[in-house]
C-alpha cells in the first residue's frame, strides 16, 4: 500500500510542522516584556542590545543603563522589574548538586511579583517569597528590602548567619558593617528613591511578544571593564564564568585588565598571565623537590645514625 504509506507520512509531517509552529509561538522560559531606555545582554563573550520580545537563557546577564527600566517575564507568571543601573544573571548555579537559582542580583533595583513561591540570590542575601511582591535595592554590602505583600524569608549570605521571617509591609535595611534591621514600614527616603515603574503592576506581554522572531543585535565582544564587576564577586559565581569568558584572554587588552586585577580572581592566572603561571608552577615544583630531597637526606642520616649505634652496641 505505497499510496496509503505516503499519505500517512504526509499527515505525520503536517502534524510535526503544526507542533513545531505551536512551540515556536509559545512563550520561552524568560522573555523581555518591557524595555524603556537602553540595556545590554551579555551572552557568553558577546554583548547585545536588549530588545522587547527577546528570549533569555541560563547564565545570560542583563544590565540596564542609567534611567532605564526592563521587565522580565519568567515561567509561572513571575514578573521581574529591573530599575536603572542594575546587573543580574539568569539561572546561575551557586552550589554543586543544587539546581540553578532563578536570578542573581549583583547590584541595583529589582521588583519581583509572583502568585506562588519565588526566590533569588545576591552576594549579600537570599530572598524567598510566597505569593508576594518584593522591592530590593542592592549597593555593595548595603541593601534595602521592602516586602509589599505576601510572606517571605531573608537569609544573610555574608557576615553573621541571620534568617529573617517577613510579613507584608516589612522593611529590611542593612548598612555596611552592620546587621540587618527590620521595621514595620519602609522609610520615606527609600520610597522616594523607588523607580516610578515599580509603583504600579505593569502588564505581562511575554506570550504576545513570544510570537515575534527577535534577532539579537550584537554590540561586540566583551571588554574586561564590561565584566570586571562580575569577576570581583564571590567564587561560586566567578568559577562558572571562567569557562564562558576565558577565550577572551586571547585579546591583549582583556588579558592586561585581567592580569592587573588577578588578586580579585586568582583562578584567571593561567589565562591572564600564562608566563607567570608557568614560572610559579616551576618554582613550586622545585621547592617540592628540595623539600623531598631534604626529607630523604634526613631519613638517610637517621638510618645511618641508627646503624652506627647498633654496630657500636655489638662491639665486645
Steps between C-alpha positions, in 0.01 A plus 500: 500500500750762387235771456365454854851501642579820312178662624576399859848645469357827371258518791777435752715771344206741511437422869870540580504836324190609689658403832823679412303811410308483827820462698658790315206721599506389864665727753866402559636453852570870553398790276578872503147638530566873538804715433534873557837654424801286417620174647761242409498123483828318558483149360824305519764735351270734307307811597157555341248781507207381711162519323137428582402146409851365537525154658753463780689189604697355788808706594388799294590831663272803471626849582288815486638846426440806720137606467394169342238245601434143389241241593583131465231233495604168649319166497197475724391858447787652700562866411841649575556872457852639471570860590782711368866399531409143591706187432359149531556150366236244412519154652855476633607194695637601839566156649586154373212257497238772525274640234545837339389813687240691292688831531820640647494874570845658500385859542206731448122484529270198461125465546377139494133397501368144504181314582696205642841444649796690357848585615838623386846575632756777523851517650348628825176305543244255365132589495208261467138616478165327485226664292671830554655812355839625612706806413876483551783747470855364522819707505809308605458371855202728559145406412136582558215251462134599507246218502193668355277195541504131580739320730871459468833400644834678469821307565831682538780365281783714635580594856348324802229243417153653513157387384217752507136399464308780328135597467336736254609857568829408668812694407856373543798733492862403526786750515859401430654337805166471680242226544167517314228694682127439450231768519125479456499751215734633232682825564390814312852527355476153348152559359617824341779315318286212370491506117172641373436186291492299825202691638237313295470146372588502131331268250648166400581499129720193467248272331423769242865589441608136475337491157761743374824374360729746674858482378757621750712790374865437590696792642839330503713275713518565873787713627648439843337811645161376377515195724745603774221543761402137445859381535529672840207322660484173695695191383187297421404758238849560365577133445200446272591809300856385435414241230266753338753781476852356512524504118502880524846479657626468142419871470801694629296780657271255680799300619675811631192601699458152644870479587494834681202380705616144573471547876122523451477181291813282538339218298573710190878477543557222239321714239584856602866436586602166343874578521478592867281199568749263334786663691314468831422133433866433420612676819247306706615174341862587581408576861317167524805319362724681749271408790487138388879490462537644851259239640689219327832634628360519853369144476836380367686679779268353761545152354878540496499623859285208609727255318809652662344481844399139441850409387655668804271307728615167355874563558659288783 
